[in-house]
Amino acid sequence: MSAVASPHPDEILRGLDLEQREVATSVGEPVVVIAGAGTGKTRAITHRIAYGAVTGAIDPKATLAVTFTTRAAGELRGRLALLGVHGVQARTFHSAALRQAHFFWPEAYGSALPQVSEARFSVVAEAARRLGLPTDTSVIRDVSGEVSWAKVSNVEPESYASLARASGRAVAGLEPETVARLLVTYDNLNRDRGRIDFDDILLCTVALLTDHEDVAAQVRRTYRHLVVDEYQDVSPVQQRLVDLWLGPSHDVCVVGDPAQTIHTFAGARAEYLLAFGRRHPAARTVELVRDYRSTPQVVGVANGVLAGSGQRHVTLRAQRPAGPAPVFASATDEADEAGAVIRWFSDLRRQGVDWREMAVLYRINAHSPAYEAALSDAGIPYQVRNAERFYERPEVRQALGALAATARTRGAEPGLACATEVLGALGWRQTAPATGGQTRERWESQNALMELARDLAEQGMTLAELVAELQRRAAVQHAPSGAGVTLTTLHGAKGLEWDAVALVGIHDGGVPFVLADTDQQLAEERRLLYVGVTRAREHLRISWSGGRGRDRQPSRFLTGVLPSSATPVRRRSRQVSRETVAMTCRVCGGGITAASDRVLGRHADCPSRYDEDLLAALRTWRTRAAENAGLPEFCIFTESALVAIAEACPRSNDQLGEVSGVGPSKIRRYGSEVLALVEAAGQGQELPPPLG
C-alpha cells in the first residue's frame, strides 16, 4: 500500500486569515499570540505545527504542546490528525510532568515516584482535626484551594504567613499562621503515607529537572519544539517548568488572552504572557482580533465591557453577519428574573434554537436552584455543569465498565439496543427524575451517554464499536453535550459557547462580587463578565434584580454598554403568586422549597391518595405524546406534574391550570387529552393499559 502524501504547505495555509497565517508561518522563532475570544487560536497553533511539519521545520514527534485541560489536549490532537499530523505530545501540564517524573525518577533518586493521592479533601480535614480547627465542609474546601495555591505559587509554609498578609489573602477566617501550620501538617500526613499531592507532581518535576541537568538535557533533546496554550493562566511553578523544558532554546510559541485571566485566585499570572517579549527580546508578537464566534452585536457588548478598563486587551472585530440586539432587563427579585429568562428561552425555542444551545451563567452556585426550579416547572430539560470531568464521574465509569464487560460476549450485537439494556439495568430511565440533587445528576450523566449512543447508532455501530468509540472519547475527555439548557458559573463557562446565553445577577454585589474590593479583584471581575458575554454566538441577555427590599444598580461594568432605556430596578408591589412565595405542604403544613415538591403541593414523602390506574394511564399517554413529538417525556409533563394531576383530578382547563408547572401552552396542546383521561377515570371507564 502506498503512503498517503503529505498536504502541500499552501493547502495548510488555505483558509487562514492574515494574522492566523502569520502565526502558522512563524516557525523556529519565539512567538507570542494575543488571541481575543473567538478568534481561532486553536486553529492558528495547530496549523503552525502542521505547516512546520510539512516544510520540515518541525518534527511532530519532537513537539510538546501543553494545555490546561485534557479536553483541550484532545482537541489539539484531533485537529492535528485531520491535518495529517501525528505524534505530537499534546498534554496538560500535570500529565506531561507526571509522565517525565515517572520515567526519570527511579534513575535519579533510586526509587519509584510516590503514588499521587486522590484524597486531598479528606487529608486536609484530618490535618485540621489534628490542629483542633473547624472541619466544616466549607472550611475544608477553602483550605484545600489554598493548599493548591501555595503549591502552584511555589510558596513554602514558612513564607506563607507574610506573603498571605501582603497579598490580602483570607481563608475561612483563619489566621495566616494557622493556615501555615495546616500546610505543614498536610504535607507531613502525605509524606507519612508515601503519597504526593496532585500539585506536587509539578514541584517534583521541577526539582528533578533542576537537580539533574542530564535529565533536563534528555527532555530537551526529546522535545525541541514547545507550544503553550492559555498562557495567561500559567502559575509560577508552571512557568518554571516551561523554562526548564525550553532551556537555552527559543523555539516556543505561547498563546493567550490577558482579558480572559480569571483564575488569579488560584495562582494564574497574566504577567508571564504580557512580559514574554522581555524574556525573549527577539519574539514576534501577533494579535488575533477577528471574532468568528459572535455577532457584531455581541462583540460590541464585549468590547464595551473592557473599554476604559486600562487593561491590555485586543479590540475584537466581528466577522459574522448582524444578529439580534442584546437584551438588557431588570427584575424585582430573583424569581422574576428567572421567570423572564425562561420566557426568553421559550421564545427562542419556538424560533428553532435547540435547548442544548442555551445557557444560564451566574457568578456563584447559589443561583442554580432558582433556575433549576424554574426550568423544571416549565418542563424544560436542563443540566447543571460542575467542575468534575464527565468521564471521571462514578456513574459514567460504572456505565463504561458495564458496557465493556457486556461487549466481551455480545460485541457483535446492535450497539443501541445493548446500551439501552445495560444502562437500564444500572437505573437509567427515559423519564427524568422529579427530584434534584445527586439523583438528577446521575440521571443526567447516564442520559448523556444514551443520547451519544443514539447518535452513534445512526452509523450502524455494534456494541463493540460503540464501546471502542466511547473509550476513545473518554481518553481525550470528549464529553457529550447535554440534552438541555446548561446551568453553570461564569468560571465554569470558560472555553465553552452557545447560541443563546443569559447572564443573570449582573448587578453590583453580584458582578462585581460583593467581596471584591481591591483594584486587582475588581479588574478580574470585569474580565469574568467579558468571558461570560463572549460565550454567546448570537443571542445575549443580561439581567439584574432587586433583593432584600433594596434597589440594585446594574453592574458598573455595563456603564457605556446599557441602552438608555435600561434603568436600575425599583422595588414595587405586585400580586403575589404561589410561584414567588414559600409554599406549605397541604398534608403536614411544613414549608416547601424543592421544585418537585412545589409541583405536588406537598412533600414527596408525605402520604397522599390518588388513582393508581389514572396515574398509569397518564404515564402511558405521556410516553406516546413524547414519541409523537420527538421529545423526552419530561418535556411533555414531569412525573411530579402527573402525580399532582392524578391527585387533583381537574375537570376543566381552569382547574388543570391550578396544577403547578401546567401553563397555558401545555393546556392548549394537551389539555383536552388529559381532561378526557381524568373524566374517563371518574366515570369508571376502562383506561389504556400501561406500556410494556
C-alpha positions in Angstrom: 0.0 0.0 0.0 1.4 3.4 -1.0 2.0 6.0 1.7 -0.5 8.9 1.9 1.1 12.0 0.5 1.5 14.9 2.9 -0.5 18.0 2.1 1.2 20.9 0.3 2.2 23.8 2.6 -0.2 26.1 0.6 -3.0 23.7 1.5 -2.2 24.1 5.2 -2.4 27.9 4.9 -5.5 28.0 2.8 -8.5 29.5 4.7 -6.4 31.2 7.4 -6.8 35.0 7.9 -3.7 37.2 7.7 -3.0 37.1 11.4 -3.5 33.3 11.7 -1.3 32.8 8.7 1.5 34.9 10.3 1.3 32.6 13.4 1.4 29.5 11.2 4.4 30.5 9.2 6.4 31.8 12.2 8.2 28.6 13.0 11.6 28.2 14.6 11.4 31.5 16.5 9.8 32.7 19.7 6.2 33.8 19.1 3.6 35.3 21.5 0.0 35.3 20.3 -2.5 37.6 21.9 -5.8 35.9 20.9 -9.1 37.5 21.6 -12.2 35.4 22.4 -13.5 33.5 19.3 -10.6 34.5 17.1 -9.4 30.9 16.2 -6.3 30.5 18.4 -6.5 26.7 18.3 -6.8 26.8 14.5 -3.7 29.1 14.4 -1.5 26.9 16.6 -2.5 23.6 15.0 -1.8 25.0 11.5 1.5 26.3 12.8 2.5 22.8 13.9 1.2 21.3 10.6 2.9 23.9 8.4 6.2 23.3 10.3 5.8 19.5 9.8 5.2 19.6 6.1 8.0 22.1 5.5 10.4 20.1 7.7 10.9 22.9 10.2 9.2 21.0 12.9 9.4 17.3 13.9 5.9 16.4 15.2 7.4 13.7 17.4 9.7 16.2 19.0 6.9 18.7 19.7 5.3 19.2 23.2 2.0 21.1 23.3 0.8 21.8 26.8 -2.7 22.8 27.7 -4.7 23.3 30.9 -7.5 20.7 30.3 -7.5 17.1 28.9 -10.3 18.2 26.7 -8.2 20.9 25.1 -5.3 18.5 24.6 -7.7 16.0 22.9 -9.0 18.8 20.6 -5.4 19.6 19.6 -4.6 16.0 18.8 -7.9 15.7 16.8 -7.4 18.8 14.7 -3.8 17.8 14.0 -4.9 14.4 12.9 -7.3 16.0 10.4 -4.3 17.9 9.0 -2.4 14.7 8.6 0.0 15.3 11.5 0.6 12.6 14.1 3.0 12.0 17.0 2.7 15.4 18.7 2.6 15.1 22.5 -0.4 17.2 23.4 -0.9 17.0 27.2 -1.9 19.0 30.2 0.9 20.4 32.4 0.3 17.8 35.0 0.1 14.9 32.5 3.4 15.9 30.8 5.1 16.5 34.1 3.9 13.2 35.6 5.0 11.2 32.5 8.5 12.6 32.8 8.7 12.2 36.6 7.6 8.6 36.4 10.2 7.8 33.7 13.2 9.6 35.2 12.6 9.5 39.0 13.8 5.9 39.6 17.1 6.6 37.7 17.6 9.9 39.5 16.6 9.0 43.1 16.8 5.2 43.2 13.1 4.7 43.9 9.7 4.9 42.2 7.9 8.2 42.2 5.5 8.2 45.2 1.9 7.5 44.4 -0.3 10.5 43.7 -3.0 10.9 46.4 -6.6 11.4 45.2 -7.9 12.3 48.7 -6.8 15.9 49.3 -10.1 16.8 50.9 -10.0 14.1 53.5 -6.3 14.6 54.2 -6.9 18.4 54.7 -9.8 17.5 57.0 -7.6 15.2 59.1 -4.9 17.9 59.3 -7.5 20.3 60.5 -8.7 17.9 63.2 -5.1 17.3 64.4 -4.8 21.1 64.9 -8.2 21.4 66.6 -9.5 23.5 63.7 -13.1 23.6 62.3 -13.8 20.8 59.8 -16.9 22.2 58.2 -17.2 21.3 54.5 -16.9 25.0 53.5 -13.8 25.5 55.6 -12.1 22.4 54.3 -13.0 23.3 50.7 -11.5 26.8 51.1 -8.3 25.4 52.8 -8.0 22.8 50.0 -8.0 25.6 47.5 -5.3 27.4 49.5 -3.1 24.3 49.6 -3.2 24.3 45.8 -2.5 28.0 45.5 0.5 27.7 47.8 2.0 24.8 45.8 1.4 26.2 42.3 2.7 29.6 43.5 5.8 27.9 45.0 5.1 29.3 48.4 6.8 27.4 51.2 4.8 27.1 54.5 7.4 29.1 56.4 6.9 32.0 54.0 3.1 31.7 53.7 2.0 33.9 56.6 4.0 37.0 55.4 3.0 36.5 51.8 -0.6 35.9 52.6 -0.8 39.1 54.7 1.0 41.1 52.0 -1.4 39.9 49.3 -4.6 40.2 51.4 -5.4 36.5 51.2 -8.1 35.4 53.7 -9.0 31.7 54.1 -12.1 30.7 56.1 -11.5 33.2 58.8 -8.2 31.5 59.8 -5.1 33.5 60.8 -2.3 33.1 58.2 0.0 31.5 60.8 -2.7 28.9 61.4 -3.0 28.1 57.7 0.8 27.8 57.5 0.7 25.2 60.3 -2.0 23.4 58.5 0.1 23.3 55.3 2.9 21.7 57.2 0.6 19.1 58.8 -1.0 18.3 55.5 2.4 17.7 53.8 3.5 15.5 56.8 0.4 13.3 56.5 1.0 12.7 52.8 4.7 12.0 53.5 3.9 9.5 56.2 1.6 7.7 53.8 4.2 7.7 51.0 1.9 9.9 48.8 2.3 13.2 47.0 -0.3 15.8 46.3 -1.7 16.4 42.8 0.1 19.7 42.6 3.3 18.1 43.9 3.6 16.5 40.5 4.7 19.9 39.1 7.0 20.5 42.1 8.6 17.1 41.8 9.3 17.5 38.1 10.8 21.0 38.7 13.1 19.5 41.3 14.0 16.6 39.0 14.9 18.9 36.1 16.7 21.4 38.3 18.8 18.9 40.3 19.7 16.7 37.4 21.0 18.5 34.4 21.5 15.3 32.5 17.7 14.5 32.8 16.8 18.1 31.7 19.1 17.8 28.7 17.5 14.5 27.7 14.0 16.0 28.0 15.1 19.0 25.8 16.5 16.7 23.2 13.2 14.8 23.1 11.0 17.9 22.9 12.7 20.5 20.7 9.5 22.5 19.9 7.3 23.9 22.6 3.7 25.3 22.4 1.8 26.6 25.4 -1.9 27.2 25.2 -3.9 29.5 27.6 -0.6 31.1 28.6 -2.4 33.8 30.6 -3.3 31.1 33.2 0.2 29.8 34.0 1.3 29.8 37.6 4.9 30.5 38.9 5.6 26.7 39.1 4.2 26.1 35.6 6.4 29.0 34.3 9.4 27.5 36.0 8.6 24.2 34.3 8.3 25.9 30.9 11.7 27.5 31.4 13.2 24.1 32.3 11.7 22.4 29.3 12.9 25.1 27.0 16.4 25.6 28.3 18.6 27.8 26.0 16.3 27.2 23.0 13.9 29.8 21.7 11.6 27.5 19.7 8.5 28.3 21.7 5.0 29.6 20.8 2.7 30.8 23.6 -0.9 31.7 23.1 -3.3 33.6 25.5 -5.7 36.4 26.2 -5.0 38.7 29.1 -8.7 39.7 29.0 -9.6 36.1 30.0 -7.4 35.9 33.1 -10.0 34.8 35.6 -8.0 32.4 37.8 -5.5 34.7 39.7 -7.1 33.5 42.9 -5.8 30.0 42.0 -2.3 31.2 41.1 -2.6 32.3 37.5 -0.3 35.2 36.5 -1.1 37.0 33.2 2.2 38.9 33.6 4.1 36.0 32.1 2.1 36.5 28.9 2.4 40.2 28.9 6.2 40.2 29.7 7.0 37.4 27.2 8.8 39.9 25.0 11.2 41.0 27.8 12.3 37.4 28.4 12.5 36.7 24.6 13.6 40.1 23.0 13.5 38.5 19.5 10.0 37.3 19.9 7.4 38.1 17.3 4.0 39.3 18.7 0.8 38.5 16.7 -2.6 39.7 17.7 -5.7 37.7 16.6 -8.6 40.2 16.5 -11.1 38.7 14.1 -14.0 37.2 16.1 -15.6 34.3 14.2 -17.8 33.2 17.1 -20.2 36.1 17.9 -22.4 38.6 16.0 -21.4 42.2 15.8 -24.0 43.0 18.5 -22.5 40.6 21.0 -18.9 41.7 20.1 -20.0 45.3 20.7 -21.0 44.5 24.3 -17.8 42.5 24.9 -15.6 45.4 23.7 -17.7 47.8 25.7 -17.2 45.9 28.9 -13.5 46.2 28.6 -13.4 49.8 27.2 -11.8 52.2 29.5 -10.6 49.4 31.9 -7.0 50.3 31.5 -6.2 46.6 30.9 -4.3 45.2 28.0 -6.7 43.6 25.6 -7.5 43.3 21.9 -10.5 45.1 20.4 -12.5 42.4 18.7 -13.7 42.8 15.1 -16.8 40.7 14.3 -16.8 38.6 11.2 -20.3 37.2 11.4 -23.4 38.8 9.9 -25.6 41.1 12.1 -27.8 39.4 14.7 -30.5 40.4 17.2 -29.8 43.2 19.7 -28.8 42.0 23.1 -31.5 42.2 25.8 -30.9 44.2 29.0 -33.5 43.8 31.7 -34.2 44.4 35.3 -36.4 42.4 37.6 -37.9 43.0 41.1 -36.3 39.8 42.5 -34.6 36.6 41.5 -37.9 34.8 40.9 -39.0 37.4 38.4 -35.6 37.3 36.8 -35.7 33.6 36.4 -39.2 33.7 35.0 -38.2 36.2 32.4 -35.2 34.1 31.4 -37.5 31.1 30.9 -39.9 33.1 28.7 -36.9 34.3 26.6 -35.6 30.7 26.2 -39.1 29.5 25.3 -39.4 32.2 22.6 -36.0 31.2 21.2 -37.1 27.5 21.2 -40.1 28.4 19.0 -37.7 30.2 16.7 -35.8 26.9 16.3 -32.9 27.3 18.8 -32.2 23.9 20.4 -32.4 23.7 24.2 -28.8 22.4 24.3 -27.7 25.6 22.6 -28.9 27.7 25.6 -27.1 28.5 28.8 -27.7 30.4 32.1 -24.4 31.8 33.6 -24.2 33.1 37.1 -21.5 34.3 39.5 -21.9 31.8 42.3 -23.5 28.3 42.5 -26.1 29.6 45.0 -28.1 31.0 42.0 -28.5 27.5 40.5 -31.5 26.2 42.5 -33.8 29.1 41.4 -33.2 28.3 37.7 -33.4 24.5 38.3 -36.8 25.1 39.8 -38.0 27.5 37.1 -36.8 25.2 34.3 -38.3 22.1 36.0 -41.7 23.9 36.5 -41.7 24.9 32.8 -40.9 21.3 31.7 -37.6 22.4 30.0 -34.7 19.9 30.1 -31.5 21.2 31.7 -28.1 20.1 33.0 -26.1 21.6 35.8 -22.4 21.7 34.8 -19.8 21.5 37.5 -16.0 21.2 37.6 -15.9 17.4 37.6 -14.9 15.9 34.3 -17.6 13.9 32.7 -15.8 10.6 32.2 -14.5 10.7 35.8 -18.0 10.7 37.3 -18.6 7.5 39.2 -21.8 6.7 37.4 -20.1 7.2 34.0 -17.1 5.0 35.0 -19.6 2.4 36.1 -21.6 2.5 32.9 -18.5 2.3 30.7 -17.3 -0.7 32.7 -20.6 -2.4 32.4 -20.7 -1.8 28.6 -17.2 -3.0 28.1 -17.9 -6.2 30.1 -21.1 -6.9 28.0 -19.2 -6.2 24.8 -16.8 -9.1 25.6 -19.7 -11.6 25.0 -22.1 -9.6 22.9 -19.9 -7.3 20.9 -21.4 -8.1 17.5 -25.0 -7.1 18.6 -26.5 -3.7 17.8 -24.9 -1.1 20.0 -28.0 1.0 20.9 -30.2 -2.0 22.0 -27.4 -3.3 24.2 -26.6 0.1 25.6 -30.3 0.7 26.5 -30.4 -2.7 28.2 -27.1 -2.2 30.2 -27.9 1.4 31.3 -31.4 0.4 32.2 -30.0 -2.3 34.5 -28.0 0.5 36.2 -31.1 2.5 36.8 -31.4 4.7 33.7 -35.0 5.6 32.6 -36.2 7.6 29.7 -38.0 9.9 32.1 -36.0 12.4 34.2 -36.4 12.0 37.9 -38.7 14.6 39.6 -36.2 15.1 42.3 -32.9 17.1 42.1 -29.5 16.7 43.7 -27.4 13.6 43.1 -30.3 11.6 41.7 -30.8 14.1 39.0 -27.1 14.4 38.3 -26.7 10.7 38.0 -29.6 10.5 35.5 -28.1 13.4 33.5 -24.8 11.5 33.1 -26.5 8.3 32.1 -28.9 10.1 29.8 -25.9 11.9 28.1 -24.4 8.6 27.4 -27.7 7.3 25.9 -28.0 10.4 23.7 -24.5 9.8 22.5 -25.3 6.1 21.9 -28.3 7.1 19.8 -26.2 9.5 17.7 -23.6 6.8 17.1 -26.2 4.2 16.4 -27.1 6.1 13.2 -23.8 4.9 11.9 -24.8 1.3 12.5 -22.3 0.6 15.2 -22.2 -2.7 17.0 -21.8 -2.8 20.8 -18.0 -3.5 20.4 -17.6 -0.5 18.1 -19.7 1.7 20.3 -17.6 0.8 23.4 -14.4 1.5 21.4 -15.7 4.9 20.4 -16.8 5.7 24.0 -13.3 4.7 25.3 -11.6 6.8 22.7 -13.7 9.8 23.7 -13.0 9.2 27.3 -9.3 9.1 26.7 -9.4 12.6 25.2 -12.2 13.8 27.6 -14.5 14.5 24.6 -17.7 14.8 26.8 -21.1 14.6 25.1 -23.2 17.7 25.0 -26.1 17.8 27.3 -29.7 17.4 26.2 -31.0 20.6 27.7 -30.2 24.1 28.9 -26.8 24.4 30.6 -26.6 26.0 34.1 -23.1 26.9 35.2 -21.0 29.6 36.7 -19.1 32.2 34.8 -15.9 30.5 35.7 -17.2 27.1 34.6 -18.3 28.5 31.2 -14.7 29.4 30.1 -13.8 27.6 26.9 -17.5 26.9 26.0 -20.0 28.6 23.8 -23.7 28.5 23.0 -26.1 30.1 20.5 -28.0 31.8 23.4 -26.6 32.9 26.7 -28.4 34.5 29.7 -26.1 36.3 32.2 -28.1 36.7 35.4 -27.4 38.6 38.6 -25.3 41.2 36.8 -25.6 43.9 39.4 -23.1 45.5 41.8 -22.7 42.9 44.5 -23.2 40.1 42.0 -20.7 41.1 39.3 -18.5 42.5 40.7 -18.9 40.2 43.6 -19.6 41.7 47.0 -16.3 40.5 48.4 -14.2 42.1 45.6 -12.8 45.3 46.9 -9.2 45.7 45.7 -8.3 47.1 42.3 -6.9 43.7 41.2 -10.1 41.9 42.3 -12.4 44.3 40.6 -10.3 44.1 37.4 -10.7 40.3 37.5 -14.5 40.6 38.0 -14.6 42.8 34.8 -12.7 40.1 32.9 -15.1 37.5 34.2 -18.1 39.4 32.8 -16.2 39.7 29.5 -15.7 35.9 29.4 -19.5 35.4 30.0 -20.5 37.8 27.2 -18.2 36.2 24.7 -19.7 32.7 25.3 -22.8 33.8 23.2 -22.8 33.3 19.5 -26.0 35.1 18.6 -28.5 35.7 21.4 -27.4 37.5 24.6 -29.5 38.5 27.6 -28.1 40.4 30.6 -30.2 40.9 33.6 -30.1 42.1 37.2 -32.7 42.0 40.1 -33.6 43.7 43.4 -33.1 41.9 46.7 -33.7 42.2 50.4 -36.1 45.1 49.9 -33.4 47.3 48.3 -32.9 48.8 44.9 -30.0 47.4 43.0 -27.9 49.1 40.3 -26.8 47.2 37.1 -23.2 46.3 37.2 -20.8 49.2 37.0 -19.1 47.3 34.2 -22.1 47.9 32.0 -21.6 51.6 32.0 -21.4 52.7 28.4 -23.0 49.4 27.3 -26.5 49.7 28.5 -29.1 51.4 26.2 -30.7 54.5 27.6 -34.0 52.5 28.0 -32.4 50.2 30.6 -32.9 51.6 34.2 -32.0 50.4 37.7 -34.5 48.1 39.2 -37.0 49.7 41.6 -38.9 47.7 44.2 -42.6 47.7 43.6 -45.6 46.0 45.0 -47.0 43.2 42.9 -49.5 40.4 43.0 -48.0 37.5 44.9 -48.4 34.1 43.4 -47.6 30.7 44.6 -44.5 30.6 42.4 -42.9 33.6 44.2 -43.6 32.8 47.9 -42.7 29.9 50.1 -45.4 27.2 49.9 -46.6 24.9 52.7 -47.3 21.2 52.4 -51.0 20.6 52.2 -50.5 17.3 54.2 -48.2 18.2 57.0 -48.2 22.0 56.9 -44.4 22.3 56.7 -42.5 24.6 54.3 -41.8 23.5 50.7 -38.6 24.6 48.8 -37.9 21.8 46.3 -39.2 22.4 42.8 -40.7 18.9 42.5 -42.5 19.3 45.9 -43.9 22.6 44.8 -45.4 20.9 41.8 -47.0 18.3 44.0 -48.1 20.8 46.6 -46.7 18.5 49.3 -43.5 16.9 50.4 -42.7 13.8 48.2 -42.6 11.6 51.3 -45.9 12.8 52.8 -48.8 10.5 52.4 -51.2 11.1 49.5 -54.1 9.4 47.7 -54.5 9.2 44.0 -56.0 6.8 41.5 -53.2 4.4 40.6 -54.9 3.4 37.3 -55.3 7.1 36.3 -51.6 7.8 37.0 -50.6 4.7 34.9 -52.9 5.9 32.1 -51.4 9.4 32.3 -47.9 7.9 32.0 -48.9 5.8 29.0 -50.4 8.8 27.3 -47.3 10.9 28.1 -45.0 8.2 26.6 -47.0 8.2 23.3 -47.2 12.0 23.2 -43.4 12.3 23.7 -42.8 9.7 20.9 -45.1 11.7 18.5 -43.4 15.0 19.4 -39.9 13.6 19.3 -39.2 14.9 22.8 -38.1 13.5 26.1 -41.1 12.5 28.3 -40.4 15.2 30.9 -40.8 17.9 28.3 -44.5 16.8 28.0 -45.1 16.7 31.7 -42.8 16.0 34.6 -43.5 13.0 36.9 -44.4 15.3 39.7 -47.0 17.1 37.5 -48.6 13.8 36.5 -48.9 12.8 40.2 -50.4 16.2 41.0 -52.9 15.8 38.2 -53.9 12.3 39.4 -54.4 13.7 42.9 -56.3 16.9 41.9 -58.5 15.2 39.2 -59.1 18.5 37.4 -62.4 18.7 35.4 -61.7 21.9 33.4 -58.9 23.9 31.9 -59.0 26.4 34.8 -58.6 23.6 37.3 -55.8 22.0 35.3 -54.1 25.4 35.2 -54.1 25.3 39.0 -51.5 22.5 38.9 -48.0 24.0 39.3 -46.0 23.7 36.1 -49.0 23.4 33.8 -49.1 26.6 31.9 -51.3 27.9 29.1 -49.1 26.4 26.3 -49.4 22.9 27.8 -53.1 23.3 28.3 -53.5 24.3 24.7 -51.5 21.3 23.5 -52.5 18.6 25.8 -55.4 19.9 28.0 -58.2 18.1 26.2 -56.5 14.7 26.2 -55.5 14.9 29.8 -59.0 16.0 30.9 -60.5 13.2 28.8 -58.4 10.7 30.8 -59.4 12.2 34.1 -63.1 12.2 33.1 -62.9 8.5 32.0 -61.3 7.5 35.3 -64.0 9.4 37.2 -66.8 7.6 35.3 -65.1 4.2 35.9 -64.4 3.7 32.2 -61.6 1.4 31.0 -58.3 3.2 30.8 -55.4 2.5 28.4 -53.2 -0.3 29.8 -49.6 0.6 30.8 -47.0 0.2 28.0 -44.6 -2.7 28.0 
